[in-house]
Amino acid sequence: MDKDKFQCEKCGKEYALQEAVVCCDNCFPKWQPIVNIPNGEQELLLWDSRYGKPTIMIIFGSEGLRTSKRYTHWMPLPQQPEE
């Protein structure tokens, strides 16, 4: 592959490096507002506004997080690497 190209590992499409963000926006999870957090037990990445960085949490119920001032956004964890 050309050194000025990027191939998305998820969709397999090739992009010029400056276009890679377009692909990633379409293929990879994005931060969602905390008010849209899904219900149920799951592992999620939450944006911790107190520390200004993401944190991984196991969520058992999301009702209290929807009104959280500390956690402002969420997204699913990325797929684990293939070996």
Backbone bond lengths (Angstrom), bond angles and torsions (degrees), N, CA, C in turn:
res aa  C-N    CA-C-N  psi(-1)  N-CA   C-N-CA  omega(-1)  CA-C   N-CA-C  phi
1 M - - - 1.449 - - 1.532 108.96 -
2 D 1.292 115.33 143.38 1.464 123.12 178.21 1.533 109.17 -59.39
3 K 1.353 116.67 138.37 1.470 119.88 -178.43 1.522 112.83 -66.27
4 D 1.334 118.56 -16.14 1.460 121.89 177.71 1.519 112.01 -94.60
5 K 1.329 116.49 12.51 1.465 121.66 -179.53 1.516 110.76 -114.08
6 F 1.314 114.76 157.83 1.453 123.27 177.41 1.523 106.57 -128.57
7 Q 1.337 117.43 130.71 1.455 119.92 175.24 1.516 108.30 -112.27
8 C 1.313 115.27 121.83 1.461 121.22 -179.42 1.520 108.90 -67.39
9 E 1.334 116.41 128.29 1.458 120.48 179.15 1.514 112.05 -71.57
10 K 1.306 117.42 -21.08 1.465 120.27 -177.54 1.525 111.69 -87.36
11 C 1.334 117.38 -51.13 1.471 119.10 -175.89 1.526 112.97 -99.70
12 G 1.346 117.64 -16.08 1.455 121.26 177.89 1.520 115.41 82.40
13 K 1.334 117.12 -3.57 1.469 119.52 -179.56 1.512 110.43 -73.08
14 E 1.342 115.07 149.88 1.468 121.41 176.65 1.511 109.76 -100.89
15 Y 1.320 115.75 136.91 1.458 122.33 179.81 1.515 109.10 -133.53
16 A 1.329 115.55 154.62 1.459 119.73 167.62 1.524 106.06 -66.52
17 L 1.329 117.27 148.76 1.467 120.29 -176.48 1.524 113.05 -51.43
18 Q 1.327 117.56 -40.47 1.460 119.70 -178.38 1.527 112.06 -70.06
19 E 1.343 118.54 -14.22 1.461 121.86 178.02 1.524 112.45 -97.59
20 A 1.317 118.52 -2.37 1.468 121.89 -174.90 1.525 111.87 -59.52
21 V 1.308 117.33 -33.22 1.458 120.37 -179.42 1.531 110.33 -62.64
22 V 1.320 117.81 -36.07 1.463 121.54 178.28 1.519 109.99 -59.78
23 C 1.317 116.74 -46.14 1.460 120.82 179.71 1.520 110.33 -64.19
24 C 1.307 116.90 -48.72 1.467 120.06 -177.37 1.514 111.31 -61.28
25 D 1.325 118.33 -35.43 1.460 121.11 177.37 1.519 111.13 -63.87
26 N 1.319 117.66 -31.74 1.458 121.49 -178.78 1.523 112.94 -87.72
27 C 1.313 118.99 -26.01 1.466 122.01 -171.12 1.522 115.42 -105.96
28 F 1.290 118.18 -20.22 1.451 119.94 -173.64 1.521 111.01 -117.58
29 P 1.331 116.59 153.75 1.471 119.65 -179.11 1.521 111.90 -58.00
30 K 1.310 114.74 150.06 1.466 121.52 179.04 1.525 108.56 -119.27
31 W 1.313 115.55 156.86 1.468 120.57 174.98 1.520 108.45 -64.59
32 Q 1.316 115.65 135.55 1.462 123.11 179.03 1.533 108.19 -118.53
33 P 1.330 118.13 148.40 1.465 119.95 176.40 1.530 110.14 -60.69
34 I 1.312 116.79 145.00 1.464 122.16 -176.63 1.528 111.83 -60.42
35 V 1.327 118.08 -27.06 1.471 119.90 179.41 1.526 111.79 -64.03
36 N 1.336 117.55 -18.86 1.470 121.94 -179.74 1.524 112.70 -97.44
37 I 1.326 118.78 11.92 1.461 121.20 -176.14 1.537 109.65 -63.34
38 P 1.336 118.32 134.71 1.458 120.35 -179.54 1.527 112.13 -73.90
39 N 1.310 115.99 157.85 1.467 122.15 176.49 1.517 109.82 -85.04
40 G 1.311 116.51 161.36 1.452 121.28 173.99 1.515 112.75 104.60
41 E 1.338 114.97 167.37 1.459 120.94 -179.15 1.531 109.78 -77.99
42 Q 1.317 116.66 127.93 1.464 121.83 179.91 1.520 110.55 -169.17
43 E 1.318 114.97 162.64 1.466 120.36 173.05 1.515 107.23 -97.95
44 L 1.323 115.87 130.76 1.465 121.36 179.92 1.518 109.36 -135.32
45 L 1.305 114.98 159.03 1.447 122.38 170.75 1.523 106.08 -95.94
46 L 1.323 116.95 124.48 1.463 121.75 179.57 1.523 109.48 -115.22
47 W 1.329 116.70 142.05 1.463 120.98 175.63 1.516 108.18 -86.95
48 D 1.329 115.75 118.51 1.464 122.90 -178.43 1.522 108.24 -95.61
49 S 1.329 116.12 104.02 1.470 119.72 -176.54 1.525 112.07 -70.75
50 R 1.317 117.91 -20.51 1.472 120.32 177.85 1.525 110.62 -64.79
51 Y 1.324 116.30 -41.57 1.468 120.87 -177.52 1.526 113.45 -105.30
52 G 1.329 117.41 -7.24 1.460 120.94 178.56 1.511 114.05 66.63
53 K 1.347 116.59 36.69 1.458 120.22 178.29 1.527 109.57 -155.70
54 P 1.330 116.34 163.19 1.462 119.33 -179.95 1.522 111.72 -77.35
55 T 1.326 115.21 156.27 1.455 121.91 175.09 1.526 108.16 -140.83
56 I 1.310 117.77 144.36 1.463 121.72 177.85 1.518 108.06 -91.93
57 M 1.331 115.84 133.52 1.456 120.78 -179.76 1.511 110.01 -136.29
58 I 1.316 115.22 145.06 1.461 120.48 168.74 1.517 106.06 -93.35
59 I 1.321 115.91 120.13 1.452 122.31 -175.66 1.526 108.79 -101.07
60 F 1.329 117.34 128.93 1.461 121.61 176.64 1.522 111.16 -104.56
61 G 1.291 117.13 -22.76 1.457 123.69 176.69 1.514 106.94 -161.24
62 S 1.304 117.73 136.31 1.466 119.55 -170.93 1.520 114.66 -105.56
63 E 1.317 118.43 -1.64 1.469 120.23 -175.24 1.526 113.04 -54.82
64 G 1.329 118.59 -46.46 1.460 121.47 -179.01 1.513 113.30 -66.85
65 L 1.319 117.20 -28.05 1.468 120.27 -179.64 1.522 112.49 -73.42
66 R 1.319 117.94 -26.22 1.471 120.90 -176.90 1.517 112.80 -62.29
67 T 1.313 117.17 -25.56 1.472 120.73 179.35 1.523 111.33 -108.50
68 S 1.316 116.30 12.74 1.464 121.63 -177.73 1.522 111.71 -67.12
69 K 1.310 115.63 138.64 1.463 120.87 171.87 1.527 109.76 -91.89
70 R 1.335 116.37 -26.05 1.464 121.00 -177.57 1.529 111.18 -76.49
71 Y 1.327 117.44 -47.96 1.466 121.41 -179.35 1.522 108.07 -99.13
72 T 1.324 115.81 115.57 1.460 119.99 -172.36 1.517 114.13 -104.46
73 H 1.350 117.91 -23.21 1.462 121.73 -177.27 1.524 109.84 -144.29
74 W 1.325 116.67 161.58 1.458 122.65 177.88 1.526 109.04 -142.93
75 M 1.312 115.32 161.79 1.463 121.78 170.88 1.526 108.44 -159.37
76 P 1.347 116.62 154.77 1.464 118.09 177.08 1.524 110.19 -67.65
77 L 1.313 115.91 154.64 1.461 119.16 175.76 1.518 108.98 -68.55
78 P 1.325 118.33 146.86 1.469 120.14 176.67 1.523 110.11 -68.84
79 Q 1.316 116.05 162.69 1.461 121.52 176.25 1.528 108.83 -62.93
80 Q 1.331 116.00 147.71 1.457 118.55 176.47 1.526 109.77 -71.69
81 P 1.320 118.57 154.00 1.462 121.05 -177.83 1.538 110.40 -65.98
82 E 1.319 114.64 145.68 1.459 119.56 173.81 1.510 108.67 -86.44
83 E 1.315 116.63 139.64 1.465 119.34 -178.16 1.497 111.00 -101.49
